[in-house]
Amino acid sequence: MRHKKQAKRAAILEAALREFTDNGFADARLSAVARNAGVAKGTLYLYFDSKEKLFEGVVRETLLPSGEEGIISDNPHHLSTEAFRRSMLASVADLQNSGRSGIALVVLTEGRQFPQLVEIYVNAVLEPVLAQIDRLAHSDDTARLDVLRRFPQLLIAPVIAGLLWNRFMTGYPPIDLVDIASAQLALVLGDEAASNTAESNEIMD
């Protein structure tokens, strides 16, 4: 019975993810979610008693599993730039390739009308990311990281810009979210390839 309930919940969340991505929040229909999940609408309400709770379930239960992947550190107060770089690019790739970027777009485009969506997404997704950026920025006192101490949002801003570009600038080539995130990381944290080349040259000398 427990596994059956878990499977039913997962089916509802998967159907809701598609419904919100395809139609946005305002136009999403719980009846369509129930139909696509293969359950009665009344059954859906046993799991989520409102559209807002269903959206929160999608965010918390389908968007977060890989969020901390790749961040490894023996020191909880220290986070290397390369560990952070790997983690962030893996997360952006997952966002782009999984189709979950549609939920971020719902928040960006309908958040003014439905501020509760912003609160849900910020608390569940953005605050943990910003906390990791803050941890990185305070790992040492180099001047290079001063900008992140002031504006931790700087590292995620290009991804947001890319999402909006791809949504609205349909007559132009889309932006690859991993590429634009990688470019911003190189600008703010330093070019990994150039740094590795310099280190190799020093070793050879």
Kinemage of the C-alpha trace (Angstrom):
@kinemage 1
@onewidth
@group {chain A} dominant
@subgroup {mainchain}
@vectorlist {calphas} color= white
{ca met a 1} P 0.000 0.000 0.000
{ca arg a 2} L 2.849 2.394 0.883
{ca his a 3} L 4.616 1.781 -2.444
{ca lys a 4} L 1.320 2.252 -4.278
{ca lys a 5} L 0.807 5.634 -2.609
{ca gln a 6} L 4.364 6.687 -3.413
{ca ala a 7} L 3.924 5.674 -7.047
{ca lys a 8} L 0.642 7.586 -7.249
{ca arg a 9} L 2.234 10.699 -5.715
{ca ala a 10} L 5.153 10.493 -8.148
{ca ala a 11} L 2.747 10.174 -11.098
{ca ile a 12} L 0.813 13.231 -9.928
{ca leu a 13} L 3.988 15.285 -9.554
{ca glu a 14} L 5.267 14.243 -12.973
{ca ala a 15} L 1.951 15.162 -14.576
{ca ala a 16} L 1.908 18.475 -12.680
{ca leu a 17} L 5.441 19.291 -13.819
{ca arg a 18} L 4.334 18.896 -17.442
{ca glu a 19} L 1.105 20.827 -16.895
{ca phe a 20} L 2.808 23.796 -15.222
{ca thr a 21} L 5.609 23.807 -17.806
{ca asp a 22} L 3.234 23.643 -20.773
{ca asn a 23} L 0.495 25.989 -19.535
{ca gly a 24} L 1.911 28.107 -16.728
{ca phe a 25} L 0.389 28.391 -13.273
{ca ala a 26} L -2.736 30.442 -13.989
{ca asp a 27} L -3.869 28.221 -16.869
{ca ala a 28} L -2.846 24.888 -15.331
{ca arg a 29} L -5.831 22.628 -14.651
{ca leu a 30} L -5.895 20.142 -11.795
{ca ser a 31} L -8.344 18.040 -13.786
{ca ala a 32} L -5.711 17.703 -16.522
{ca val a 33} L -3.077 16.760 -13.951
{ca ala a 34} L -5.340 14.074 -12.506
{ca arg a 35} L -6.220 12.720 -15.946
{ca asn a 36} L -2.598 12.543 -17.082
{ca ala a 37} L -1.567 10.954 -13.784
{ca gly a 38} L -4.266 8.320 -14.163
{ca val a 39} L -6.094 9.231 -10.958
{ca ala a 40} L -9.459 10.738 -10.065
{ca lys a 41} L -9.473 14.449 -9.312
{ca gly a 42} L -10.691 13.675 -5.793
{ca thr a 43} L -7.660 11.408 -5.311
{ca leu a 44} L -5.345 14.250 -6.289
{ca tyr a 45} L -6.790 16.370 -3.477
{ca leu a 46} L -5.879 13.660 -0.987
{ca tyr a 47} L -2.244 14.396 -1.776
{ca phe a 48} L -2.346 18.138 -2.524
{ca asp a 49} L -5.275 20.241 -1.354
{ca ser a 50} L -4.629 23.231 -3.635
{ca lys a 51} L -2.835 24.231 -6.811
{ca glu a 52} L -0.255 26.132 -4.728
{ca lys a 53} L 0.504 23.018 -2.640
{ca leu a 54} L 0.854 20.995 -5.830
{ca phe a 55} L 3.289 23.565 -7.252
{ca glu a 56} L 5.266 23.453 -4.005
{ca gly a 57} L 5.356 19.670 -4.230
{ca val a 58} L 6.740 19.859 -7.765
{ca val a 59} L 9.446 22.308 -6.680
{ca arg a 60} L 10.491 20.494 -3.516
{ca glu a 61} L 10.168 16.908 -4.734
{ca thr a 62} L 11.225 17.051 -8.380
{ca leu a 63} L 13.693 19.950 -8.648
{ca leu a 64} L 16.010 19.458 -5.688
{ca pro a 65} L 17.653 15.998 -5.680
{ca ser a 66} L 20.799 17.001 -7.601
{ca gly a 67} L 21.164 20.495 -6.141
{ca glu a 68} L 24.178 19.770 -3.932
{ca glu a 69} L 25.825 17.222 -6.197
{ca gly a 70} L 29.551 17.711 -6.645
{ca ile a 71} L 30.168 19.989 -3.651
{ca ile a 72} L 32.803 18.183 -1.647
{ca ser a 73} L 34.775 19.680 1.212
{ca asp a 74} L 36.282 18.358 4.418
{ca asn a 75} L 36.004 21.833 5.896
{ca pro a 76} L 32.400 23.060 6.276
{ca his a 77} L 33.677 26.651 6.253
{ca his a 78} L 35.703 26.282 3.056
{ca leu a 79} L 34.542 25.624 -0.492
{ca ser a 80} L 37.020 25.549 -3.358
{ca thr a 81} L 36.175 27.464 -6.505
{ca glu a 82} L 36.564 24.358 -8.654
{ca ala a 83} L 34.260 22.262 -6.449
{ca phe a 84} L 31.690 25.032 -6.709
{ca arg a 85} L 32.228 25.390 -10.459
{ca arg a 86} L 31.624 21.679 -11.044
{ca ser a 87} L 28.528 21.669 -8.861
{ca met a 88} L 26.964 24.747 -10.417
{ca leu a 89} L 27.537 23.632 -14.006
{ca ala a 90} L 26.127 20.174 -13.209
{ca ser a 91} L 23.020 21.788 -11.708
{ca val a 92} L 22.564 24.130 -14.682
{ca ala a 93} L 22.971 21.216 -17.106
{ca asp a 94} L 20.315 19.284 -15.177
{ca leu a 95} L 18.006 22.317 -15.220
{ca gln a 96} L 18.403 22.674 -18.973
{ca asn a 97} L 18.367 19.036 -20.042
{ca ser a 98} L 15.555 17.833 -17.790
{ca gly a 99} L 13.046 20.417 -18.942
{ca arg a 100} L 12.696 21.670 -15.360
{ca ser a 101} L 13.662 25.139 -16.540
{ca gly a 102} L 9.963 25.533 -17.334
{ca ile a 103} L 9.178 25.818 -13.621
{ca ala a 104} L 11.731 28.601 -13.231
{ca leu a 105} L 10.079 30.386 -16.145
{ca val a 106} L 6.668 30.076 -14.495
{ca val a 107} L 8.073 31.834 -11.418
{ca leu a 108} L 9.776 34.546 -13.494
{ca thr a 109} L 6.775 35.296 -15.678
{ca glu a 110} L 3.900 34.830 -13.210
{ca gly a 111} L 5.547 35.673 -9.906
{ca arg a 112} L 4.122 39.193 -9.843
{ca gln a 113} L 0.601 37.821 -10.153
{ca phe a 114} L 1.227 34.901 -7.778
{ca pro a 115} L 3.847 36.005 -5.218
{ca gln a 116} L 3.462 32.738 -3.316
{ca leu a 117} L 5.216 31.003 -6.225
{ca val a 118} L 8.220 33.265 -5.759
{ca glu a 119} L 8.328 32.517 -2.051
{ca ile a 120} L 8.181 28.766 -2.676
{ca tyr a 121} L 10.903 28.822 -5.345
{ca val a 122} L 13.218 31.200 -3.510
{ca asn a 123} L 13.005 29.265 -0.240
{ca ala a 124} L 13.439 25.839 -1.817
{ca val a 125} L 15.788 26.486 -4.731
{ca leu a 126} L 17.459 29.893 -4.754
{ca glu a 127} L 18.309 30.368 -1.075
{ca pro a 128} L 20.375 27.143 -0.901
{ca val a 129} L 22.228 28.186 -4.073
{ca leu a 130} L 22.876 31.689 -2.734
{ca ala a 131} L 24.059 30.155 0.553
{ca gln a 132} L 26.638 28.111 -1.352
{ca ile a 133} L 27.785 31.217 -3.217
{ca asp a 134} L 28.083 33.051 0.101
{ca arg a 135} L 30.073 30.131 1.498
{ca leu a 136} L 32.387 30.306 -1.504
{ca ala a 137} L 32.754 34.081 -1.212
{ca his a 138} L 33.792 33.809 2.435
{ca ser a 139} L 36.176 30.883 1.940
{ca asp a 140} L 39.051 33.342 1.828
{ca asp a 141} L 39.574 37.093 1.870
{ca thr a 142} L 40.922 37.625 -1.636
{ca ala a 143} L 39.775 40.785 -3.359
{ca arg a 144} L 38.575 38.723 -6.318
{ca leu a 145} L 35.657 37.437 -4.240
{ca asp a 146} L 34.593 40.864 -2.935
{ca val a 147} L 32.012 41.173 -5.709
{ca leu a 148} L 30.330 37.920 -4.634
{ca arg a 149} L 30.157 39.055 -1.033
{ca arg a 150} L 28.195 42.074 -2.207
{ca phe a 151} L 26.165 40.457 -4.980
{ca pro a 152} L 25.881 36.661 -4.647
{ca gln a 153} L 23.109 36.827 -7.271
{ca leu a 154} L 25.778 37.678 -9.850
{ca leu a 155} L 26.558 34.034 -10.572
{ca ile a 156} L 22.968 33.010 -11.280
{ca ala a 157} L 21.940 36.177 -13.172
{ca pro a 158} L 23.154 34.932 -16.600
{ca val a 159} L 21.127 31.731 -16.218
{ca ile a 160} L 18.011 33.790 -15.522
{ca ala a 161} L 18.819 36.024 -18.500
{ca gly a 162} L 19.266 32.932 -20.668
{ca leu a 163} L 15.934 31.492 -19.558
{ca leu a 164} L 14.115 34.709 -20.444
{ca trp a 165} L 15.980 35.095 -23.749
{ca asn a 166} L 15.055 31.572 -24.810
{ca arg a 167} L 11.430 32.108 -23.797
{ca phe a 168} L 10.791 35.448 -25.470
{ca met a 169} L 13.468 36.026 -28.154
{ca thr a 170} L 12.161 33.216 -30.318
{ca gly a 171} L 13.467 34.732 -33.559
{ca tyr a 172} L 17.076 34.472 -32.401
{ca pro a 173} L 19.380 31.511 -31.655
{ca pro a 174} L 18.808 30.156 -28.139
{ca ile a 175} L 21.388 30.573 -25.405
{ca asp a 176} L 22.967 27.453 -23.976
{ca leu a 177} L 22.538 27.844 -20.215
{ca val a 178} L 25.647 25.826 -19.357
{ca asp a 179} L 27.797 27.886 -21.725
{ca ile a 180} L 26.594 31.221 -20.358
{ca ala a 181} L 26.990 30.025 -16.757
{ca ser a 182} L 30.493 28.767 -17.529
{ca ala a 183} L 31.419 32.095 -19.116
{ca gln a 184} L 30.213 34.009 -16.056
{ca leu a 185} L 32.112 31.699 -13.713
{ca ala a 186} L 35.271 32.288 -15.749
{ca leu a 187} L 34.788 36.052 -15.553
{ca val a 188} L 34.092 36.168 -11.818
{ca leu a 189} L 36.144 33.270 -10.463
{ca gly a 190} L 38.926 33.200 -13.034
{ca asp a 191} L 39.467 31.186 -16.181
{ca glu a 192} L 40.057 27.562 -15.151
{ca ala a 193} L 41.710 26.628 -18.440
{ca ala a 194} L 44.047 29.627 -18.356
{ca ser a 195} L 44.876 28.931 -14.725
{ca asn a 196} L 45.685 25.280 -15.468
{ca thr a 197} L 47.868 26.280 -18.415
{ca ala a 198} L 49.807 28.764 -16.284
{ca glu a 199} L 50.361 26.154 -13.600
{ca ser a 200} L 51.582 23.643 -16.194
{ca asn a 201} L 54.014 26.185 -17.637
{ca glu a 202} L 55.394 26.922 -14.171
{ca ile a 203} L 55.937 23.215 -13.549
{ca met a 204} L 57.709 22.789 -16.904
{ca asp a 205} L 59.960 25.799 -16.191
